[in-house]
Amino acid sequence: MKKKLAVVALGGNAILRGDQIGTIDEQEQNTSETLENLVFLINEGYDLVITHGNGPQVGNILMRNDAGEQLYGISQMPIDVCVADTQGGIGYMIERMFRNVLNKHGINKNVICLVTQVLVDINDPAFTDPQKRVGKIYSKEQADALSFEKKWVFKEEVKIAGGYRRVVPSPIPEGVINDSIIRELAGKGNIVIAAGGGGVPVYIDEKNDVRPAEAVIDKDLASSLLATKIGADEFYILTDVPYIYINYKKPDQEIKEFLNYSDTLKYLNEGQFSKGSMEPKIQACLNFIKNGGSKSVITEAFKLADRKYGSKITMEYEDDRR
């Protein structure tokens, strides 16, 4: 029987829950519980590639950067280096926790973490209209000084009067460096952790050199692209809700357990999914299906192994494919 390849994107409360402060003990516990839900995929013969988010972690690194510069004169590192730092730290944690989970279940597999660069177009419109908020909140005076000194762009915080936060571009991912190596490693039965935090954003200059981009990449779009590039059969996004909903949190809220491509696209175009939250996840799933993927699944991080949960998106309804 032909083995299947699945890309599993860890996000939401897969690593850090909303009511937690983010200690390493909390993150390790959450990660272990999430990875327990992936064991059934291994037992069913799937090869696995795991991706992950890094929002809270990269934000913390940026704030440590700021404190180090202000208190000790330590030069701040650019965002691409901060993303690479989170790939190493979070990837190490996932690798170690997964090795322990596999040991518990008597499964002998290698787990490897790759610091992954993701290609963007330096002419992407996002670079002229940065929107992604990162780092700490500053006063108007601090933001003005940093804008002058570092050429950073700031936007006013809606919920905090007088607060300003740095914004950076979030360009569309266009390629994954070393995707062929990731595919080869996974195809040989190794569990690969890659493209963490959307990948380290880079572009190719006129000399064909790889250059860093001061930006962040949406983790779900990058994970979907990676899944397509390595020929994955299935794409999973693990988040903090068990299903896709339409009319979310309204009296007529409705669970959508099975969706086809056209209906999902219709709901997306109707504005059913919130920007910056479910919308990019839905778009990532649609991208994967449009480019030849068999099935996308969105579900709660700790409920993947329970087949009664999760929304499945296919090109046609699953009943129509039988």
MOSULSUL-V295488 format. One record per residue. N is the residue number from 1. RES is the residue in one letter. OMEGA is omega in whole degrees, 0 to 359 (NA if undefined). BURIAL is I if it has 16 or more other ideal C-beta (glycine too) atoms within 10 Angstrom, else O. D_LAST is the distance of its C-alpha to the last C-alpha in Angstrom with 2 decimals. Layout:
# MOSULSUL-V295488
N:RES:OMEGA:BURIAL:D_LAST
N:RES:OMEGA:BURIAL:D_LAST
This chain:
# MOSULSUL-V295488
1:M:181:O:19.01
2:K:178:O:19.08
3:K:176:O:20.27
4:K:178:I:18.79
5:L:179:I:21.21
6:A:170:I:21.25
7:V:182:I:23.91
8:V:181:I:25.03
9:A:178:I:27.47
10:L:179:I:29.93
11:G:180:I:31.53
12:G:183:I:32.95
13:N:174:I:34.06
14:A:181:I:32.51
15:I:183:I:36.05
16:L:180:I:38.33
17:R:187:O:38.04
18:G:182:O:39.67
19:D:182:O:42.40
20:Q:181:O:43.53
21:I:174:O:46.28
22:G:176:O:44.57
23:T:181:O:46.59
24:I:178:O:45.41
25:D:178:O:45.00
26:E:183:O:42.64
27:Q:179:I:40.56
28:E:179:I:40.41
29:Q:179:O:39.38
30:N:181:I:36.59
31:T:179:I:35.38
32:S:180:I:35.42
33:E:177:O:33.46
34:T:183:I:30.80
35:L:174:I:30.62
36:E:182:I:30.23
37:N:178:I:26.79
38:L:184:I:25.84
39:V:182:I:26.74
40:F:177:O:23.40
41:L:177:I:21.85
42:I:181:I:24.60
43:N:177:O:24.08
44:E:172:O:20.41
45:G:179:O:21.75
46:Y:162:I:21.51
47:D:188:I:24.39
48:L:165:I:25.73
49:V:183:I:27.65
50:I:171:I:29.16
51:T:183:I:30.73
52:H:174:I:32.86
53:G:179:I:34.88
54:N:187:I:38.68
55:G:180:I:39.87
56:P:186:O:42.37
57:Q:180:I:43.45
58:V:175:I:44.26
59:G:178:I:46.03
60:N:179:I:48.16
61:I:179:I:49.04
62:L:178:I:50.17
63:M:175:O:52.35
64:R:174:O:53.83
65:N:183:I:54.55
66:D:180:I:56.39
67:A:180:O:58.36
68:G:180:O:59.31
69:E:183:O:60.65
70:Q:185:O:62.59
71:L:189:O:64.07
72:Y:179:O:64.53
73:G:179:O:64.24
74:I:182:O:61.18
75:S:178:O:59.43
76:Q:175:O:56.02
77:M:179:O:53.07
78:P:187:O:50.77
79:I:181:I:47.25
80:D:178:I:45.60
81:V:178:O:47.63
82:C:178:I:46.77
83:V:178:I:43.02
84:A:177:I:43.60
85:D:181:I:45.56
86:T:176:I:42.69
87:Q:179:I:40.27
88:G:184:O:42.71
89:G:180:I:43.46
90:I:179:I:40.01
91:G:176:I:38.44
92:Y:180:O:41.11
93:M:179:I:40.37
94:I:181:I:36.60
95:E:182:I:37.36
96:R:180:O:39.92
97:M:181:I:37.91
98:F:176:I:34.85
99:R:179:I:37.12
100:N:177:O:38.40
101:V:179:I:34.99
102:L:178:I:33.96
103:N:179:O:37.32
104:K:183:O:36.77
105:H:178:O:33.54
106:G:181:O:35.10
107:I:181:O:32.92
108:N:179:O:34.83
109:K:172:O:33.65
110:N:173:O:35.58
111:V:184:I:35.24
112:I:179:O:36.78
113:C:179:I:37.49
114:L:169:I:38.02
115:V:193:I:40.03
116:T:175:I:37.90
117:Q:180:I:39.22
118:V:185:I:37.03
119:L:173:I:38.19
120:V:177:I:38.97
121:D:182:I:40.79
122:I:177:O:44.35
123:N:176:O:44.38
124:D:180:I:41.41
125:P:180:O:42.62
126:A:182:I:42.15
127:F:176:I:45.34
128:T:180:O:47.40
129:D:182:O:45.85
130:P:184:I:45.36
131:Q:187:O:43.61
132:K:183:I:42.45
133:R:181:I:44.93
134:V:172:I:46.11
135:G:187:I:48.93
136:K:177:O:51.58
137:I:182:I:53.00
138:Y:170:I:56.42
139:S:179:O:59.23
140:K:181:O:59.98
141:E:178:O:62.94
142:Q:180:O:60.98
143:A:179:I:58.16
144:D:181:O:60.74
145:A:179:O:62.47
146:L:177:I:59.31
147:S:179:O:58.20
148:F:186:O:61.57
149:E:188:O:61.73
150:K:182:O:58.20
151:K:176:O:56.83
152:W:177:I:54.08
153:V:182:O:52.46
154:F:171:I:52.42
155:K:181:O:50.94
156:E:177:O:52.26
157:E:184:O:50.40
158:V:188:O:49.44
159:K:182:O:49.78
160:I:183:O:52.95
161:A:179:O:55.99
162:G:181:O:57.80
163:G:179:I:55.13
164:Y:182:I:53.78
165:R:179:I:51.01
166:R:174:I:50.33
167:V:180:I:47.40
168:V:179:I:45.87
169:P:172:I:43.39
170:S:184:I:39.66
171:P:178:I:38.58
172:I:176:O:35.08
173:P:183:I:34.23
174:E:181:O:34.02
175:G:179:I:33.94
176:V:177:I:34.10
177:I:181:I:37.02
178:N:178:O:36.22
179:D:181:I:32.44
180:S:178:O:32.51
181:I:178:O:34.46
182:I:180:I:32.04
183:R:181:I:29.13
184:E:180:O:31.29
185:L:180:I:32.38
186:A:181:I:28.91
187:G:178:O:27.65
188:K:174:O:30.48
189:G:177:O:29.36
190:N:173:I:31.72
191:I:187:I:30.78
192:V:174:I:32.00
193:I:188:I:33.26
194:A:174:I:33.63
195:A:180:I:34.07
196:G:179:I:35.54
197:G:183:I:36.60
198:G:181:I:34.91
199:G:175:I:36.96
200:V:185:I:40.62
201:P:179:I:41.03
202:V:175:I:42.73
203:Y:179:I:43.31
204:I:182:I:44.76
205:D:184:O:48.25
206:E:176:O:50.15
207:K:183:O:51.34
208:N:176:O:47.80
209:D:177:O:48.63
210:V:183:O:46.28
211:R:180:O:47.71
212:P:176:I:46.90
213:A:179:I:45.70
214:E:188:O:47.03
215:A:170:I:43.71
216:V:183:I:40.69
217:I:177:I:37.03
218:D:186:I:34.21
219:K:182:I:32.55
220:D:177:I:29.01
221:L:178:I:29.28
222:A:179:I:30.86
223:S:178:I:28.22
224:S:178:I:25.44
225:L:178:I:27.55
226:L:179:I:28.10
227:A:179:I:24.40
228:T:185:I:23.92
229:K:182:I:27.08
230:I:176:I:26.23
231:G:179:O:22.68
232:A:177:I:21.04
233:D:185:I:17.31
234:E:184:I:17.49
235:F:183:I:20.23
236:Y:172:I:21.56
237:I:180:I:24.42
238:L:186:I:26.34
239:T:186:I:28.70
240:D:173:O:30.48
241:V:185:I:27.98
242:P:183:I:24.91
243:Y:164:I:22.81
244:I:178:I:22.90
245:Y:164:I:24.88
246:I:187:I:25.91
247:N:187:O:29.48
248:Y:179:O:30.21
249:K:174:O:33.18
250:K:181:O:33.73
251:P:181:O:33.91
252:D:177:O:30.60
253:Q:183:O:28.78
254:E:175:O:25.03
255:I:173:O:22.56
256:K:182:I:19.44
257:E:179:O:17.00
258:F:181:O:13.92
259:L:170:I:14.90
260:N:186:I:13.92
261:Y:187:I:16.59
262:S:179:O:18.40
263:D:178:O:18.87
264:T:178:I:20.06
265:L:178:I:22.43
266:K:179:O:23.71
267:Y:178:I:24.57
268:L:181:I:26.22
269:N:177:O:28.32
270:E:182:O:29.33
271:G:182:O:30.89
272:Q:188:I:28.79
273:F:187:I:29.11
274:S:178:O:32.55
275:K:179:O:34.12
276:G:180:O:34.96
277:S:182:O:32.57
278:M:184:I:28.94
279:E:180:O:29.09
280:P:177:I:29.33
281:K:178:I:26.53
282:I:179:I:24.18
283:Q:178:I:25.56
284:A:179:I:25.08
285:C:179:I:21.37
286:L:178:I:20.98
287:N:181:I:23.10
288:F:180:I:20.95
289:I:181:I:17.69
290:K:184:O:19.78
291:N:170:O:21.18
292:G:179:O:18.08
293:G:183:I:17.07
294:S:185:O:13.52
295:K:171:I:14.14
296:S:181:I:17.32
297:V:172:I:18.41
298:I:180:I:21.62
299:T:178:I:23.17
300:E:188:I:26.56
301:A:186:I:28.14
302:F:184:I:28.72
303:K:182:I:25.40
304:L:184:I:22.89
305:A:178:O:22.72
306:D:190:O:22.07
307:R:181:O:18.32
308:K:177:O:19.13
309:Y:175:I:20.70
310:G:174:I:19.69
311:S:183:I:18.06
312:K:178:I:15.05
313:I:176:I:15.00
314:T:180:I:12.42
315:M:172:O:12.89
316:E:175:O:10.29
317:Y:183:O:9.28
318:E:178:O:6.79
319:D:181:O:5.60
320:D:184:O:5.63
321:R:182:O:3.79
322:R:NA:O:0.00
